[in-house]
Amino acid sequence: MGPVVKLSGTMILAAATAAAAVGCTDPGPPIRVVEQLSPVYDLDREYRSMMGPSSVQTLVFAEAEADPPELLWVVGYKAVMVAEDGRSEQSQDFMCHSNLDFDAGRHARLFDLPIYHTNRLFTLSQGQQEIHFPPGFGLPYWSDESLSLTTQVLNLNPDGRLHRVRHKVSVEYVRDREVDPERPMRPLFMTSGWGMVLLEGQDGYYGVSEPAPEAHGSDCLPGEPTGFDKYSDEFGRRFAGHWVVKPGREVNRTLVTHLLDIPYDTTLHYAAAHLHPFAQSLELVDLTSGTSIFKADATNRPDRIGLERVESFSSVEGVPVYADHEYELISVYDNTTPTDQDSMAVMLLYLEDREFEKRERSPVEARVAHVELPPPDGEEQLVLHTSQGELRLALFPEVAPRHVARILELARHGVLDGTPFSRIEPDYLIQTGYPPAQRYGSSDPRKRELLTPLGAEFSDIPHERGMVSMVLDDNADPHSAVASFFIVLGAADNLDGRYTVFGRIASGFDTIERMLEVPREGNAPVAPVVIERAEVVSRAAA
């Protein structure tokens, strides 16, 4: 490990050479650290997994303003629970999870790579508070790529006292310019597989039309969901990734070949497991070769509910994985209580990226087209059946043809179904968040293709009440719109020429009024407001 440089905002707080302390003759490039504190969370009662207070923040590298952007390598991630002062360490039993996400679509475009990974970069939970890649390995990012940090707390052992805690998160990285060119960094990418239980369908083989047990192993168990992590495959099956474990021992096997979606033969160099209390182990098995890739054993607290330790895997040499092999995830839980408990079983795999090439970044520009107003409506409309009622969108294919084609295809392929409205700001706008397939990834190649960035189609159509415009996943990149959009509720000329207007509300302002009545914390709705189903209809039929 090289010198450690801790950065908080723009301040360099310390520089120390950890490698020198152990007599290393090649300390490597300096390890830089950017830190982020979550908001303070109050815990005064029991909070089950995924039910405690949470927040989402943006994390940026200290070199974010570099011009031109520079190449960085993320080499580690750490999250610990601390007191409200941000310094005093608290019990890690309060941690539900700490997730770090990135914009996979924009990242792929910046590096000229296909999207074969999800938006997830790291997740830490009880039993594992840090990840450090083997020396010389890292995840490549440009300095102007921002990261999304989600933190959540729980309290499975309430003691009647108020605990005020927060997450302290550290991202470790090195600058490519400080890497010895004779020993370049080896690039990684992350993919993941997760255990599931069957909710609907004749069998529990995810993504397989005609399963054969000798090739695909045992199917997953039927079960009960305990959260919003629900998945469907193209063969009519529905699954839950967050499920009930009854009292006693449970062994669940999930075929994860389609979830992992390994694009080519490569090697595994780091693996981490995300488990809940009462977990015994999580194992990834290569069904084709009959070998175990990695088994993460979990140690539970002896005197209370909680995970003390979850094993991880790290290797410079790596373990081979293959694109044409079948893979199975085996989770073992032992619920020693007389009541139902909740569970998850996720394995994150960091594989060597064989398609990555270092290349220069070039600036991008977007022009603003003149449009005769009012723009003509297209022959097709989009109907959003939301939890608050129906919204009907008239579209402008002559103004923004790529964006209109994208939104129609997203609807036809079910990508918009289940998308939440994440921002409700009266007199300004209502905005959707990530569709489930973008937030959690999808095994469907067509869905992944539809979740890539779009080139801007800016026009001089004003952002006024009723207009529908595309969200930029990165406000610094005019060509980063993917699948999220917003509805303008009042004059917003500050958005003109910066976001692509692709339609207008044809009907449904009564639905918008009901959305505005949903309780909020800040601009985030407290109760779910979601697109339950999106459909394409003809204007004539409407």
C-alpha positions as CSV (number, residue, x, y, z in Angstrom):
1,M,0.0,0.0,0.0
2,G,1.3,3.5,-0.9
3,P,1.2,6.7,1.1
4,V,-2.3,7.5,2.4
5,V,-3.6,11.0,1.6
6,K,-6.9,11.8,3.4
7,L,-9.1,14.4,1.7
8,S,-12.2,16.0,3.2
9,G,-13.6,18.5,0.7
10,T,-10.6,20.2,-0.7
11,M,-8.4,19.9,2.4
12,I,-5.5,17.4,2.6
13,L,-5.6,16.3,6.2
14,A,-2.7,13.8,6.4
15,A,-0.1,12.0,4.4
16,A,1.5,8.9,5.8
17,T,3.3,6.0,4.3
18,A,1.8,2.8,5.6
19,A,4.1,0.7,3.4
20,A,7.2,2.2,4.9
21,A,6.1,1.1,8.3
22,V,6.4,-2.5,7.3
23,G,9.6,-2.0,5.4
24,C,8.1,-2.2,1.9
25,T,10.7,-1.2,-0.8
26,D,7.9,-0.4,-3.3
27,P,5.2,1.6,-1.5
28,G,3.3,2.2,-4.8
29,P,1.3,5.3,-5.6
30,P,-0.2,7.4,-2.8
31,I,-3.5,6.2,-1.6
32,R,-5.9,9.1,-1.5
33,V,-9.1,9.0,0.7
34,V,-12.2,11.1,0.3
35,E,-14.5,10.9,3.3
36,Q,-18.3,11.5,3.7
37,L,-20.4,11.6,6.8
38,S,-24.1,10.7,6.5
39,P,-26.8,12.7,8.3
40,V,-27.3,11.9,12.0
41,Y,-29.9,9.1,12.5
42,D,-32.0,8.8,15.7
43,L,-32.6,5.2,16.9
44,D,-35.0,5.0,19.8
45,R,-36.9,1.8,18.9
46,E,-36.6,-1.4,16.9
47,Y,-35.9,-1.0,13.2
48,R,-35.7,-4.2,11.1
49,S,-33.5,-4.6,8.1
50,M,-34.4,-2.1,5.3
51,M,-36.9,-0.3,7.6
52,G,-34.6,2.2,9.4
53,P,-33.8,5.8,8.6
54,S,-31.8,6.2,5.4
55,S,-30.5,8.9,3.0
56,V,-28.9,9.4,-0.4
57,Q,-25.9,11.7,-0.9
58,T,-23.6,12.6,-3.7
59,L,-19.9,11.9,-3.3
60,V,-17.3,13.5,-5.6
61,F,-13.6,13.1,-5.9
62,A,-11.3,15.9,-4.8
63,E,-10.0,16.1,-8.4
64,A,-13.6,16.6,-9.8
65,E,-12.8,20.0,-11.2
66,A,-9.7,18.9,-13.0
67,D,-9.6,20.1,-16.6
68,P,-9.3,17.9,-18.5
69,P,-10.6,15.2,-16.3
70,E,-8.0,12.7,-15.0
71,L,-8.1,9.0,-14.6
72,L,-8.4,7.6,-11.1
73,W,-8.4,4.1,-9.7
74,V,-10.7,3.2,-6.8
75,V,-8.9,0.6,-4.6
76,G,-10.9,0.4,-1.4
77,Y,-14.1,1.3,0.5
78,K,-14.8,1.6,4.2
79,A,-17.9,2.4,6.2
80,V,-18.2,2.5,10.0
81,M,-20.8,3.7,12.5
82,V,-19.8,6.8,14.5
83,A,-21.4,9.1,16.9
84,E,-23.0,12.4,15.8
85,D,-19.6,14.1,16.4
86,G,-18.3,12.1,13.4
87,R,-15.4,10.7,15.3
88,S,-16.3,8.4,18.2
89,E,-16.9,4.9,16.9
90,Q,-20.2,3.3,17.7
91,S,-21.5,-0.3,17.6
92,Q,-21.5,-1.7,14.1
93,D,-24.8,-3.5,15.0
94,F,-26.5,-0.2,13.9
95,M,-25.4,-0.6,10.3
96,C,-28.0,-1.9,7.8
97,H,-25.9,-1.1,4.7
98,S,-23.7,1.4,3.0
99,N,-24.0,1.3,-0.8
100,L,-22.0,3.2,-3.3
101,D,-23.4,3.5,-6.8
102,F,-22.3,5.0,-10.1
103,D,-23.8,5.8,-13.4
104,A,-23.0,2.7,-15.4
105,G,-24.4,4.1,-18.7
106,R,-22.3,7.2,-18.6
107,H,-19.2,5.3,-17.3
108,A,-19.5,2.8,-20.2
109,R,-19.8,5.6,-22.8
110,L,-16.8,7.6,-21.3
111,F,-14.6,4.5,-21.5
112,D,-16.1,3.1,-24.7
113,L,-17.2,-0.1,-23.0
114,P,-20.4,-2.1,-23.2
115,I,-22.6,-2.1,-20.1
116,Y,-22.1,-5.5,-18.5
117,H,-22.2,-4.5,-14.9
118,T,-24.8,-2.9,-12.6
119,N,-24.9,0.6,-11.1
120,R,-23.6,-0.8,-7.8
121,L,-20.0,-0.3,-7.0
122,F,-19.8,-1.4,-3.4
123,T,-22.1,-2.5,-0.6
124,L,-21.0,-3.0,3.1
125,S,-23.2,-4.4,5.8
126,Q,-22.9,-6.0,9.2
127,G,-19.9,-8.2,9.4
128,Q,-17.8,-6.5,6.8
129,Q,-17.0,-2.8,7.1
130,E,-14.2,-2.5,4.5
131,I,-13.0,-3.7,1.2
132,H,-9.5,-3.5,-0.1
133,F,-8.5,-4.8,-3.5
134,P,-5.3,-6.8,-4.0
135,P,-2.3,-4.6,-4.6
136,G,-2.2,-3.2,-8.2
137,F,-5.9,-3.7,-8.9
138,G,-8.6,-1.0,-9.1
139,L,-11.8,0.2,-10.6
140,P,-11.1,3.0,-13.2
141,Y,-13.1,6.2,-13.0
142,W,-12.8,9.7,-14.5
143,S,-12.4,12.4,-11.9
144,D,-15.6,14.1,-12.9
145,E,-17.8,11.0,-12.4
146,S,-19.9,11.5,-9.3
147,L,-20.9,8.6,-7.0
148,S,-24.2,8.1,-5.2
149,L,-24.0,7.1,-1.5
150,T,-26.9,5.4,0.2
151,T,-26.7,4.7,3.9
152,Q,-29.3,3.1,6.2
153,V,-29.4,2.1,9.8
154,L,-31.2,-0.5,11.9
155,N,-31.7,-1.4,15.5
156,L,-32.3,-5.1,16.1
157,N,-31.5,-5.0,19.8
158,P,-33.4,-2.0,21.2
159,D,-32.4,-1.1,24.8
160,G,-34.9,1.8,25.5
161,R,-32.2,4.4,25.0
162,L,-31.8,7.0,22.2
163,H,-28.7,6.4,20.0
164,R,-27.7,9.2,17.6
165,V,-25.4,7.7,15.0
166,R,-24.1,8.2,11.5
167,H,-22.1,6.4,8.8
168,K,-18.5,7.5,8.2
169,V,-17.6,6.4,4.7
170,S,-14.2,6.4,3.0
171,V,-13.4,5.8,-0.6
172,E,-9.7,5.0,-1.4
173,Y,-8.2,5.7,-4.8
174,V,-5.0,6.5,-6.6
175,R,-4.3,8.9,-9.4
176,D,-3.2,7.3,-12.6
177,R,-0.6,10.0,-13.2
178,E,1.1,8.8,-10.0
179,V,1.2,5.1,-11.0
180,D,4.5,3.7,-12.1
181,P,4.1,3.1,-15.9
182,E,6.3,0.0,-15.6
183,R,3.7,-1.4,-13.2
184,P,0.3,-0.2,-14.5
185,M,-2.9,-0.8,-12.6
186,R,-5.0,-3.8,-13.5
187,P,-8.7,-2.9,-14.2
188,L,-11.6,-4.5,-12.4
189,F,-15.3,-4.4,-12.9
190,M,-18.1,-5.5,-10.6
191,T,-20.9,-7.9,-11.2
192,S,-23.2,-9.6,-8.6
193,G,-25.5,-12.5,-8.1
194,W,-28.2,-12.7,-5.4
195,G,-30.3,-15.3,-3.8
196,M,-34.0,-15.3,-4.5
197,V,-37.2,-17.2,-3.6
198,L,-39.9,-18.0,-6.0
199,L,-43.2,-16.0,-5.8
200,E,-44.9,-17.1,-9.1
201,G,-44.0,-19.6,-11.8
202,Q,-43.8,-23.3,-12.3
203,D,-40.1,-23.5,-11.2
204,G,-37.4,-21.3,-9.6
205,Y,-34.8,-21.2,-12.4
206,Y,-34.2,-17.5,-13.2
207,G,-33.8,-16.7,-16.8
208,V,-34.0,-20.2,-18.2
209,S,-36.8,-21.3,-20.5
210,E,-36.3,-25.1,-20.2
211,P,-34.2,-25.8,-17.1
212,A,-32.4,-29.1,-16.7
213,P,-31.4,-30.0,-13.1
214,E,-28.2,-31.7,-14.3
215,A,-27.0,-28.5,-15.9
216,H,-28.8,-25.8,-13.8
217,G,-28.8,-27.4,-10.4
218,S,-31.7,-27.2,-7.9
219,D,-34.2,-24.4,-8.3
220,C,-34.8,-21.9,-5.5
221,L,-37.3,-22.3,-2.8
222,P,-40.8,-20.8,-2.9
223,G,-41.0,-18.1,-0.3
224,E,-42.5,-14.9,1.1
225,P,-41.2,-11.4,0.3
226,T,-40.3,-8.9,3.0
227,G,-39.4,-5.9,0.8
228,F,-39.4,-4.2,-2.5
229,D,-36.7,-6.3,-4.1
230,K,-38.8,-8.2,-6.6
231,Y,-37.7,-9.5,-10.0
232,S,-39.3,-11.0,-13.0
233,D,-37.7,-12.9,-15.9
234,E,-39.0,-13.2,-19.4
235,F,-40.6,-16.5,-18.8
236,G,-43.3,-15.4,-16.4
237,R,-41.6,-16.1,-13.1
238,R,-41.5,-13.6,-10.2
239,F,-39.0,-13.7,-7.5
240,A,-38.1,-11.8,-4.3
241,G,-34.5,-11.0,-3.3
242,H,-35.4,-10.1,0.3
243,W,-37.4,-12.9,1.9
244,V,-38.7,-14.4,5.1
245,V,-36.7,-17.1,6.9
246,K,-38.9,-19.3,9.2
247,P,-37.5,-20.6,12.5
248,G,-35.0,-23.3,11.8
249,R,-32.4,-24.0,9.2
250,E,-32.9,-23.0,5.5
251,V,-30.7,-23.9,2.5
252,N,-31.7,-22.0,-0.6
253,R,-30.1,-22.5,-4.0
254,T,-30.4,-19.8,-6.8
255,L,-29.3,-20.1,-10.4
256,V,-27.4,-16.8,-10.9
257,T,-25.9,-17.3,-14.4
258,H,-28.1,-14.7,-16.0
259,L,-27.7,-12.3,-13.1
260,L,-23.9,-12.4,-13.2
261,D,-23.9,-12.1,-17.0
262,I,-20.1,-12.8,-17.2
263,P,-19.2,-11.4,-20.6
264,Y,-16.0,-13.4,-21.3
265,D,-13.6,-15.7,-19.6
266,T,-11.7,-13.8,-17.0
267,T,-10.5,-14.1,-13.4
268,L,-12.0,-13.2,-10.0
269,H,-9.8,-11.2,-7.7
270,Y,-12.1,-10.0,-4.9
271,A,-15.5,-11.1,-3.6
272,A,-17.7,-9.8,-0.8
273,A,-21.0,-11.1,0.6
274,H,-24.0,-9.1,1.8
275,L,-25.9,-11.1,4.4
276,H,-28.4,-10.6,7.2
277,P,-28.2,-11.8,10.8
278,F,-28.8,-15.6,11.3
279,A,-26.8,-16.3,8.1
280,Q,-24.4,-19.2,8.2
281,S,-22.7,-19.0,4.8
282,L,-23.0,-17.9,1.2
283,E,-21.3,-20.0,-1.5
284,L,-20.8,-19.5,-5.3
285,V,-20.6,-22.8,-7.1
286,D,-19.5,-23.4,-10.7
287,L,-22.1,-26.0,-11.8
288,T,-20.4,-26.7,-15.0
289,S,-17.1,-27.8,-13.5
290,G,-18.5,-28.9,-10.1
291,T,-16.2,-26.6,-8.1
292,S,-16.7,-24.1,-5.4
293,I,-15.5,-20.6,-6.4
294,F,-15.8,-19.0,-2.9
295,K,-17.7,-19.7,0.3
296,A,-18.2,-16.8,2.7
297,D,-18.8,-18.1,6.2
298,A,-20.6,-15.8,8.6
299,T,-20.2,-15.5,12.4
300,N,-23.2,-14.3,14.4
301,R,-23.1,-12.4,17.7
302,P,-23.2,-14.8,20.6
303,D,-25.2,-12.5,22.9
304,R,-27.5,-10.5,20.6
305,I,-28.9,-10.4,17.1
306,G,-26.3,-9.3,14.6
307,L,-23.4,-10.4,12.4
308,E,-19.9,-10.2,13.9
309,R,-18.0,-11.2,10.8
310,V,-18.5,-12.2,7.1
311,E,-15.5,-13.6,5.2
312,S,-14.3,-12.1,2.0
313,F,-12.0,-13.3,-0.8
314,S,-8.9,-11.5,-2.2
315,S,-6.3,-12.9,-4.6
316,V,-3.6,-11.4,-6.9
317,E,-3.5,-14.6,-9.0
318,G,-7.3,-14.8,-9.3
319,V,-9.7,-17.7,-9.8
320,P,-10.9,-18.4,-13.4
321,V,-14.6,-17.8,-14.2
322,Y,-16.1,-18.5,-17.6
323,A,-18.7,-16.9,-19.8
324,D,-20.3,-20.2,-20.8
325,H,-20.5,-21.9,-17.4
326,E,-23.6,-22.1,-15.1
327,Y,-23.3,-20.7,-11.6
328,E,-25.3,-21.3,-8.5
329,L,-25.5,-19.3,-5.2
330,I,-26.2,-21.3,-2.0
331,S,-27.3,-19.4,1.1
332,V,-27.6,-21.1,4.5
333,Y,-29.6,-19.4,7.3
334,D,-30.3,-20.7,10.8
335,N,-33.1,-18.8,12.4
336,T,-32.6,-19.6,16.1
337,T,-35.6,-17.5,17.2
338,P,-39.3,-18.5,17.4
339,T,-40.3,-15.7,15.0
340,D,-39.8,-15.0,11.3
341,Q,-36.7,-13.2,10.3
342,D,-35.7,-11.4,7.1
343,S,-32.8,-12.3,4.8
344,M,-30.8,-11.3,1.8
345,A,-27.9,-13.1,0.1
346,V,-25.8,-11.1,-2.3
347,M,-22.3,-11.9,-3.6
348,L,-20.3,-9.1,-5.3
349,L,-17.6,-10.3,-7.7
350,Y,-14.8,-8.0,-8.8
351,L,-13.4,-9.4,-12.1
352,E,-10.5,-8.4,-14.3
353,D,-11.8,-6.2,-17.1
354,R,-10.3,-7.6,-20.3
355,E,-11.9,-4.9,-22.6
356,F,-10.6,-1.8,-20.8
357,E,-8.2,0.4,-22.6
358,K,-6.7,3.7,-21.4
359,R,-7.9,6.5,-23.7
360,E,-8.1,10.3,-23.8
361,R,-11.2,12.2,-22.8
362,S,-12.6,14.8,-25.2
363,P,-15.1,17.6,-24.3
364,V,-18.7,17.3,-25.5
365,E,-21.0,20.1,-26.6
366,A,-24.7,20.2,-27.2
367,R,-26.6,22.6,-29.5
368,V,-30.0,24.1,-29.0
369,A,-32.4,23.7,-31.9
370,H,-35.1,26.3,-32.9
371,V,-38.6,24.9,-32.9
372,E,-41.8,26.4,-34.1
373,L,-44.3,26.6,-31.2
374,P,-46.4,24.8,-30.3
375,P,-44.6,21.6,-31.4
376,P,-46.8,19.0,-33.1
377,D,-47.9,15.9,-31.1
378,G,-46.8,12.5,-32.3
379,E,-49.2,9.7,-33.3
380,E,-48.4,7.7,-30.1
381,Q,-48.9,8.7,-26.5
382,L,-47.6,7.3,-23.2
383,V,-50.0,6.5,-20.4
384,L,-48.6,6.2,-16.9
385,H,-50.8,4.2,-14.5
386,T,-49.5,5.5,-11.2
387,S,-50.3,4.8,-7.6
388,Q,-52.1,8.2,-7.5
389,G,-54.0,7.9,-10.8
390,E,-53.4,8.2,-14.6
391,L,-51.0,10.5,-16.4
392,R,-51.2,10.8,-20.2
393,L,-48.2,12.2,-22.1
394,A,-48.3,13.7,-25.6
395,L,-44.9,13.3,-27.2
396,F,-42.8,15.5,-29.6
397,P,-41.1,13.1,-32.0
398,E,-40.2,15.9,-34.5
399,V,-38.4,17.8,-31.7
400,A,-36.6,15.0,-29.8
401,P,-36.9,11.8,-31.9
402,R,-34.3,9.8,-30.0
403,H,-35.8,10.6,-26.6
404,V,-39.4,9.9,-27.8
405,A,-38.2,6.6,-29.3
406,R,-36.4,5.7,-26.0
407,I,-39.4,6.5,-23.7
408,L,-41.7,4.4,-25.9
409,E,-39.4,1.5,-25.9
410,L,-38.9,1.7,-22.2
411,A,-42.7,1.4,-21.8
412,R,-43.0,-1.4,-24.3
413,H,-40.4,-3.5,-22.5
414,G,-41.8,-2.8,-19.0
415,V,-38.7,-0.9,-17.9
416,L,-40.8,2.0,-16.5
417,D,-43.0,-0.3,-14.4
418,G,-42.2,0.1,-10.7
419,T,-40.3,3.3,-11.2
420,P,-40.7,5.6,-8.2
421,F,-41.3,9.4,-8.2
422,S,-38.4,10.4,-6.1
423,R,-38.8,14.2,-6.0
424,I,-42.0,16.2,-5.6
425,E,-41.5,19.9,-5.4
426,P,-44.7,22.0,-5.5
427,D,-44.7,24.9,-8.1
428,Y,-41.5,23.5,-9.6
429,L,-41.4,19.9,-10.8
430,I,-42.1,16.2,-10.1
431,Q,-39.3,13.8,-11.0
432,T,-38.9,10.0,-11.4
433,G,-36.0,8.1,-9.9
434,Y,-34.2,5.2,-11.5
435,P,-36.3,2.4,-12.9
436,P,-35.7,-1.0,-11.1
437,A,-33.7,-2.4,-14.1
438,Q,-31.4,0.6,-14.0
439,R,-31.0,0.7,-10.2
440,Y,-30.5,-3.1,-9.7
441,G,-29.4,-4.3,-13.2
442,S,-31.2,-6.6,-15.6
443,S,-30.4,-9.9,-17.2
444,D,-32.3,-8.8,-20.3
445,P,-29.9,-7.5,-23.0
446,R,-32.5,-5.3,-24.6
447,K,-33.2,-3.6,-21.3
448,R,-29.5,-3.0,-20.8
449,E,-29.3,-1.5,-24.3
450,L,-32.2,0.8,-23.5
451,L,-30.4,2.0,-20.3
452,T,-27.5,3.7,-22.1
453,P,-27.0,7.5,-22.3
454,L,-28.7,9.5,-25.0
455,G,-27.2,12.4,-27.0
456,A,-28.9,15.7,-26.1
457,E,-31.7,17.0,-28.3
458,F,-32.1,20.4,-26.7
459,S,-34.5,22.9,-28.1
460,D,-35.9,26.4,-27.4
461,I,-39.2,24.9,-26.1
462,P,-39.6,26.6,-22.7
463,H,-39.8,24.6,-19.5
464,E,-43.3,25.7,-18.4
465,R,-46.2,24.1,-16.7
466,G,-47.0,20.7,-18.1
467,M,-43.8,20.1,-20.1
468,V,-42.0,16.8,-19.7
469,S,-38.2,16.8,-19.9
470,M,-35.5,14.2,-19.5
471,V,-33.3,14.1,-16.4
472,L,-29.5,14.2,-16.8
473,D,-27.8,11.5,-14.8
474,D,-24.8,13.8,-14.6
475,N,-25.6,17.5,-14.8
476,A,-22.1,18.2,-16.0
477,D,-22.6,15.9,-19.1
478,P,-25.4,17.1,-21.5
479,H,-25.4,13.7,-23.1
480,S,-26.2,11.6,-20.0
481,A,-30.0,11.3,-20.1
482,V,-31.0,7.6,-19.6
483,A,-34.5,6.8,-18.4
484,S,-35.6,9.3,-15.7
485,F,-37.8,12.3,-16.5
486,F,-39.5,15.2,-14.8
487,I,-42.8,17.1,-15.2
488,V,-42.7,20.9,-14.9
489,L,-45.2,22.4,-12.5
490,G,-44.4,26.1,-13.0
491,A,-42.1,28.4,-14.9
492,A,-38.6,27.1,-14.8
493,D,-36.6,29.0,-17.4
494,N,-33.4,28.1,-15.6
495,L,-33.8,24.7,-17.2
496,D,-34.1,25.9,-20.8
497,G,-31.5,24.8,-23.2
498,R,-30.1,22.4,-20.5
499,Y,-32.6,19.5,-20.5
500,T,-34.4,17.8,-23.4
501,V,-38.1,18.5,-23.6
502,F,-39.8,15.6,-25.3
503,G,-43.5,15.9,-24.4
504,R,-46.2,17.5,-22.4
505,I,-49.0,16.4,-20.1
506,A,-52.1,15.8,-22.2
507,S,-54.3,14.8,-19.2
508,G,-53.8,14.0,-15.5
509,F,-53.3,17.2,-13.6
510,D,-55.8,15.8,-11.0
511,T,-53.3,13.0,-10.5
512,I,-50.5,15.5,-10.1
513,E,-52.6,17.3,-7.4
514,R,-52.9,14.0,-5.5
515,M,-49.2,13.5,-5.7
516,L,-48.6,16.9,-4.2
517,E,-50.8,15.8,-1.2
518,V,-48.5,12.9,-0.4
519,P,-46.5,13.6,2.8
520,R,-42.9,14.5,2.2
521,E,-39.6,14.8,4.0
522,G,-38.1,17.7,2.1
523,N,-38.9,17.0,-1.5
524,A,-38.9,13.2,-1.1
525,P,-42.3,11.5,-0.7
526,V,-42.6,9.5,2.5
527,A,-45.2,7.1,1.1
528,P,-44.3,5.3,-2.2
529,V,-45.5,7.1,-5.4
530,V,-44.7,4.8,-8.3
531,I,-45.5,4.1,-11.9
532,E,-47.3,0.8,-11.6
533,R,-47.6,0.3,-15.3
534,A,-46.7,2.2,-18.5
535,E,-48.4,1.6,-21.8
536,V,-48.2,3.0,-25.3
537,V,-51.5,4.1,-27.0
538,S,-52.4,5.7,-30.3
539,R,-53.4,9.4,-30.2
540,A,-56.5,8.5,-32.2
541,A,-57.6,6.0,-29.6
542,A,-56.9,8.5,-26.8
